[in-house]
Amino acid sequence: MRKFYKSQIVSLIATATDFLITISLKEIAGFPYLSAHMVGITAGGASQFTLNKIWAFKKGKNISNRMIIKFILVWVVGFSLNTSGVWLLTHSFHWNYILSKIIISSVLAVSLNFYFQKEYVFK
């Protein structure tokens, strides 16, 4: 259960990184919302991998090619679902991109993220 809580803290940090970059790029730099989202989620994914590896799942400083490939596979699926969901809610339902991002990120965090990080990437 301890890994679960640590992983959730890591997810919050990664999400904060993602949202900070996304909102800054969209609102300050004028990026289109989907481009800003993709940059933000990439930065969040990088922080998530690093913190999960070092702290939540304690895999040390050694990074195997296998671990990186597994993370990239899981991340690409999450990235695709997240980006598609944000686009769908924002474009089709005319929701604010931040609200869309909050909903989609939350659903994916509790439904897929912890399980695949624990049981597949960092096992």
Solvent accessible surface area in square Angstrom, and as a share of the most:
residue,aa,sasa,rsa
1,M,163,0.73
2,R,181,0.66
3,K,101,0.43
4,F,71,0.30
5,Y,123,0.47
6,K,25,0.11
7,S,2,0.01
8,Q,47,0.21
9,I,82,0.42
10,V,0,0.00
11,S,14,0.09
12,L,127,0.63
13,I,81,0.41
14,A,8,0.06
15,T,53,0.31
16,A,61,0.47
17,T,39,0.22
18,D,9,0.04
19,F,29,0.12
20,L,128,0.64
21,I,51,0.26
22,T,0,0.00
23,I,58,0.30
24,S,38,0.25
25,L,36,0.18
26,K,62,0.26
27,E,104,0.46
28,I,150,0.76
29,A,61,0.47
30,G,58,0.56
31,F,80,0.33
32,P,91,0.57
33,Y,47,0.18
34,L,42,0.21
35,S,41,0.26
36,A,0,0.00
37,H,1,0.00
38,M,71,0.32
39,V,72,0.41
40,G,0,0.00
41,I,17,0.09
42,T,69,0.40
43,A,29,0.23
44,G,5,0.05
45,G,6,0.06
46,A,61,0.48
47,S,28,0.18
48,Q,16,0.07
49,F,26,0.11
50,T,63,0.36
51,L,55,0.27
52,N,0,0.00
53,K,7,0.03
54,I,96,0.49
55,W,95,0.33
56,A,3,0.02
57,F,9,0.04
58,K,136,0.58
59,K,74,0.32
60,G,38,0.37
61,K,186,0.79
62,N,126,0.65
63,I,85,0.43
64,S,56,0.36
65,N,118,0.61
66,R,171,0.63
67,M,24,0.11
68,I,65,0.33
69,I,102,0.52
70,K,35,0.15
71,F,18,0.07
72,I,87,0.44
73,L,99,0.49
74,V,26,0.15
75,W,57,0.20
76,V,71,0.41
77,V,85,0.49
78,G,24,0.23
79,F,44,0.18
80,S,53,0.34
81,L,84,0.42
82,N,12,0.06
83,T,18,0.10
84,S,66,0.43
85,G,11,0.11
86,V,1,0.00
87,W,103,0.36
88,L,85,0.42
89,L,22,0.11
90,T,21,0.12
91,H,103,0.46
92,S,52,0.33
93,F,116,0.48
94,H,156,0.70
95,W,96,0.34
96,N,89,0.46
97,Y,16,0.06
98,I,51,0.26
99,L,85,0.42
100,S,0,0.00
101,K,1,0.01
102,I,84,0.43
103,I,61,0.31
104,I,29,0.15
105,S,20,0.13
106,S,58,0.37
107,V,82,0.47
108,L,28,0.14
109,A,28,0.22
110,V,127,0.73
111,S,65,0.42
112,L,59,0.29
113,N,36,0.18
114,F,41,0.17
115,Y,131,0.50
116,F,78,0.32
117,Q,3,0.01
118,K,71,0.30
119,E,59,0.27
120,Y,81,0.31
121,V,6,0.03
122,F,6,0.02
123,K,168,0.71
